[in-house]
Each structure stands twice: as C-alpha cells, then as structure tokens.
Amino acid sequence: MKVFIASDHRGFVKKNELAEKLSKNYEVVDLGPENLNPADDYPVFAERVARAVVEDPGSFGVLLCNSGEGMEIAANKVNGARAALVWQEHIARETRADNDSNIVVFASDEHGVEALHKMTEVFLDTKFSGAKRHKRRLHEIEQIEQEESND
C-alpha cells in the first residue's frame, strides 16, 4: 500500500519520524518539505498529497500541521480528496468505515509520534464499510464536486 505524507514546518519533525515508522510496512512517499523552513505553508503540501492520492487510487495520505485544520481544508479543495482531521483511534476507524476517507490529518502539536503511528495504522487497516447509507452520502458529495467543476 502506498502512503503519501507531508507536513508544514510545525509538523516537520514528527512527519519524518512517522514516515520512518510507516516505511516498515508501507511504501511511503514523502512529499515534503525536505528541510525545516518556517516559510513552508501548509496549502502547498496539502495539495501535493491530495492530488497524489486522487491520481493513485488505492493509496492514502497523511498530513500534519499545528492544528490540522488548515491541511484538512486545503486538501479537501481537491476533487476526490476526502481528508479527515483525526484525534483518536475510534475517529480514525469511523472516518474510514463510514466516509471512505483517503487522507488522515493530524494536529502535530497535540500528539506524540507513537499516538500518531497508532492512529495512522488504525486508519490504514480499516476498510470502507460499503453500507448503503454511506455509499449514498459519498455519491451526494460527488454530486457537489461535479456541480463545482461545472461552474
């Protein structure tokens, strides 16, 4: 399984540590930043991961920034990206099972690397439920995306 990972400057150190842990079980592609630079802005890295995930079906993304909120907002601007801010293992499980989320987003300042690793593993190990109501809701989201593309 391919996992694209990125952060801004606030998540840089934990991104590198998490990528190293994940690389033991997954094909991890680090989309930046390569160096710690306070000028690194999250929208650039959120877009990189979101586009990579959308263009590579079956892959997943991991994003880290201070609060996670900016990354989540920016990633969800890419049609087909379903980024979810996760703060506990049961949320990681739920967003995959119910929403078929393909990008997990973390508030890097709120969690240690071990907790981030565990939540990511739960996210990656959980399958979409395929329940009729969840498929219907995903279809409704796709309709919104299509309407936005046509405007």
C-alpha positions in Angstrom: 0.0 0.0 0.0 1.3 3.4 -0.9 1.1 6.3 1.6 1.9 9.9 0.7 2.9 12.0 3.6 3.6 15.7 4.1 3.6 18.5 6.6 4.3 22.1 7.1 7.1 23.4 9.3 5.2 22.7 12.5 4.8 19.0 11.7 8.1 18.5 10.0 9.9 16.6 12.8 7.0 14.3 13.6 6.3 13.8 9.9 9.8 12.4 9.4 9.6 10.2 12.5 6.1 8.9 11.5 7.3 8.3 7.9 10.2 6.2 9.2 7.8 4.1 11.3 5.3 3.6 8.5 8.0 2.7 6.0 8.5 -0.7 7.8 5.0 -1.8 6.5 4.1 0.5 3.7 5.5 2.2 0.6 5.9 5.8 2.0 6.4 8.7 -0.4 7.4 11.9 1.4 6.1 14.9 -0.5 7.8 17.5 1.7 9.1 19.6 3.0 12.6 18.3 2.7 14.1 20.8 5.2 12.7 22.6 8.2 11.7 26.1 7.0 9.3 28.4 8.8 8.2 29.8 5.5 6.7 26.5 4.4 3.0 26.9 4.1 0.5 24.1 4.5 -1.6 24.6 1.4 1.2 23.6 -0.9 1.8 20.3 0.9 -1.8 19.5 1.4 -2.4 19.9 -2.3 0.5 17.7 -3.2 -0.7 14.9 -1.1 -4.4 15.3 -2.1 -3.5 15.2 -5.8 -1.2 12.3 -5.4 -3.9 10.3 -3.6 -6.6 11.1 -6.1 -4.3 10.2 -9.0 -3.2 6.9 -7.4 -6.4 5.1 -6.5 -5.9 2.8 -3.5 -3.3 5.0 -2.0 -3.7 7.0 1.2 -2.4 10.3 2.5 -1.1 11.6 5.9 -0.9 15.3 6.6 0.5 17.1 9.7 0.4 20.7 10.7 -0.1 22.6 14.0 -3.8 22.2 14.4 -4.5 20.0 11.4 -7.4 22.3 10.3 -5.6 24.2 7.6 -4.3 21.0 6.0 -7.8 19.4 6.1 -9.4 22.5 4.5 -6.8 22.7 1.8 -6.7 19.0 0.9 -10.5 18.9 0.6 -10.4 21.5 -2.1 -9.0 18.8 -4.5 -11.9 16.9 -6.1 -11.9 13.3 -4.9 -9.9 14.0 -1.7 -11.7 13.1 1.5 -9.4 14.4 4.2 -10.4 14.0 7.8 -8.9 15.5 10.9 -8.4 12.7 13.4 -7.6 13.0 17.1 -8.4 9.5 18.5 -8.2 5.9 17.2 -12.0 5.5 17.1 -12.3 8.6 14.9 -9.7 7.1 12.5 -11.7 3.9 12.3 -15.0 5.7 11.9 -13.9 8.1 9.1 -12.5 5.2 7.0 -15.5 2.9 7.6 -18.2 5.5 7.2 -16.7 8.2 4.9 -14.1 6.2 2.9 -11.7 8.9 3.8 -8.4 8.7 1.9 -6.3 11.2 3.8 -5.8 11.4 7.5 -4.9 14.7 9.0 -3.3 15.3 12.4 -2.7 18.2 14.8 1.0 17.6 15.2 1.3 19.6 18.4 -1.3 17.6 20.1 0.1 14.1 19.8 3.3 12.2 20.3 4.8 10.1 17.5 3.6 6.8 19.0 0.0 8.0 19.1 0.2 9.3 15.6 1.6 6.0 14.4 -1.2 4.0 16.1 -3.9 6.3 14.7 -2.4 6.0 11.3 -2.3 2.2 11.5 -5.9 2.1 12.5 -6.8 4.4 9.6 -4.9 2.3 7.1 -6.1 -1.0 8.4 -9.8 0.0 8.4 -11.9 -0.8 5.3 -14.8 1.2 4.0 -18.0 -0.5 5.2 -19.8 -0.2 1.9 -23.1 0.3 3.8 -25.8 1.6 1.6 -26.3 4.9 3.5 -22.6 5.6 3.4 -22.4 5.0 -0.4 -25.4 7.3 -0.8 -23.7 10.0 1.1 -20.5 9.7 -0.8 -22.5 9.9 -4.0 -24.0 13.1 -2.7 -20.5 14.5 -2.1 -19.5 13.6 -5.6 -22.5 15.5 -6.9 -21.4 18.6 -5.1 -17.9 18.2 -6.6 -19.3 17.8 -10.1 -21.5 20.9 -9.7 -18.5 22.9 -8.6 -16.5 21.7 -11.6 -19.2 22.8 -14.0 -19.4 26.3 -12.6 
